[in-house]
Amino acid sequence: MAEDLILQRLEAIERNSLLAAKNVLTIDDVVFLTGLTKGHIYKLTCNRQIPHYKPNTRLLYFDRKEIEGWMKQNRQNTQTEAEQAAAAYIVGHNK
């Protein structure tokens, strides 16, 4: 039992290490990186909502930096940032 757990953890460490070294990702890598399902990734590629490469009709590849950038889009301000922006607007607007 403990042996199985150790093997699972070693496999996870190995997968994370290999993924960290890759710049060109497969769909399985993107699923692991984003936490989205493979079906959802396929839907996003079909609708051209996620950056991807298709060198032939069957294979999909993704650029790691592009996927990370895609994941970081539409950033939401924190409450503090929103309050600071509102205060700056009021100060600037009252001049």
Buried (B, 14 or more C-beta within 10 A) or exposed (E): EEEEEEEEEEEEEEEEEEBEEEEEBEBEBBBBBBEBEEEEBEEBBEEEEBBBEEEEEEEBBBBBEBBEEBBEEEEEEEEEEEEEEEEEEEEEEEE
